[in-house]
Structures are given as C-alpha cells and as structure tokens.
Amino acid sequence: MANVTALEMHTSENIFNIGTGTETTVNQLFNHLKNLLNIYIEEKHAPAQQGEQLRSVIDCERAKNLLNWIPNTSLLDGLKKTCDFFKQE
C-alpha cells in the first residue's frame, strides 16, 4: 500500500524509502531464502570489492510522516509471500 500511496504523491521532492528500518545482512537474506525455498546451497564468501557498500539500513521516517505509513510486514513474511508468488508463476 505504501508504494501506491507514494506513487500518487510522487514529485521530485517526495521520494520515499519503503522498508522495515531494520538492518539486514546479505548472509541473513541468503539464509532466509535458503530456508524458505527448502534448498541447500553452500555459502561462498569472497573479499569485499572496492567501493562495495558494507552496511545499509532504510530510513522510512519520511514515509511514516508524509504517507502516514508504518511497516506492518516483517522481512521474513515479505520474503515468504514473494517466494510463494514466484512458485505459483
């Protein structure tokens, strides 16, 4: 719902981050997806590439304030719904 509301309000001054506001690592995403898809894939790690972003957290305060929106779907629930959708396609 936040995406639709944000599109309706979009101007060059109204750009919104939509997310949980909780930092999630690539390793956490990997493990969540591996478990949701019930597959075994071995993790492969390599040295960070030059310029690679090491940490990221979405700040969704602007969406909360201007769209009256708060995140109500956890990352895990959102990933599950996404995986289920693509399994059916």
Phi, psi and omega per residue, in radians:
M1 nan -0.614 -3.129
A2 -1.083 -0.669 -3.121
N3 -1.124 -0.719 3.131
V4 -1.146 -0.821 3.124
T5 -1.074 -0.735 3.132
A6 -1.104 -0.698 3.111
L7 -1.099 -0.669 3.134
E8 -1.162 -0.541 -3.105
M9 -1.700 -0.014 -2.978
H10 -1.104 2.201 2.911
T11 -2.454 3.092 3.133
S12 -1.135 -0.351 3.112
E13 -1.604 -0.300 -3.086
N14 -1.928 1.446 3.056
I15 -1.963 2.300 -2.997
F16 -2.130 2.479 2.929
N17 -1.646 2.240 3.107
I18 -2.029 2.035 -3.120
G19 -3.063 -3.078 -3.084
T20 -1.416 -0.361 -3.047
G21 1.355 0.170 3.141
T22 -1.923 2.215 3.127
E23 -1.113 2.365 3.122
T24 -2.325 2.306 -3.140
T25 -1.501 2.808 3.053
V26 -1.063 -0.645 3.115
N27 -1.117 -0.691 3.093
Q28 -1.120 -0.786 3.102
L29 -1.036 -0.805 3.133
F30 -0.986 -0.848 -3.107
N31 -1.190 -0.689 3.070
H32 -1.031 -0.853 -3.105
L33 -1.153 -0.704 3.111
K34 -1.035 -0.754 -3.140
N35 -1.241 -0.741 -3.134
L36 -1.122 -0.633 -3.120
L37 -1.544 -0.090 3.109
N38 0.945 0.864 3.128
I39 -2.209 2.749 3.054
Y40 -1.961 2.040 3.035
I41 -2.284 2.257 3.135
E42 -1.283 2.385 3.072
E43 -1.173 2.445 3.059
K44 -2.171 2.171 -3.141
H45 -2.008 2.531 3.109
A46 -2.453 2.861 3.088
P47 -1.053 2.591 3.097
A48 -1.077 2.497 3.089
Q49 -1.418 2.644 3.117
Q50 -1.016 2.260 3.125
G51 1.458 -0.027 -3.125
E52 -1.162 2.354 3.099
Q53 -1.244 2.276 -3.059
L54 -1.652 -0.542 -3.125
R55 -2.499 2.607 3.099
S56 -2.711 2.353 3.046
V57 -2.415 2.232 3.121
I58 -1.365 2.271 3.036
D59 -1.701 1.919 -3.070
C60 -1.784 0.352 -3.129
E61 -1.048 -0.670 -3.141
R62 -1.066 -0.753 3.107
A63 -1.144 -0.681 3.109
K64 -1.085 -0.766 -3.065
N65 -1.332 -0.780 -3.028
L66 -1.597 -0.484 -3.130
L67 -1.807 -0.073 -3.050
N68 0.954 0.776 -3.060
W69 -2.041 2.465 3.000
I70 -2.301 2.561 3.118
P71 -1.176 2.259 3.116
N72 -2.204 0.144 3.060
T73 -2.103 2.195 3.115
S74 -1.251 2.817 3.093
L75 -0.992 -0.810 -3.097
L76 -1.099 -0.744 3.107
D77 -1.134 -0.710 3.109
G78 -1.122 -0.731 3.091
L79 -1.122 -0.703 3.119
K80 -1.081 -0.815 3.125
K81 -1.079 -0.692 3.120
T82 -1.151 -0.791 3.119
C83 -1.090 -0.774 3.126
D84 -1.046 -0.728 3.134
F85 -1.050 -0.849 -3.094
F86 -1.259 -0.456 3.058
K87 -1.160 -0.572 -3.111
Q88 -1.420 -0.344 -3.095
E89 -1.389 nan nan
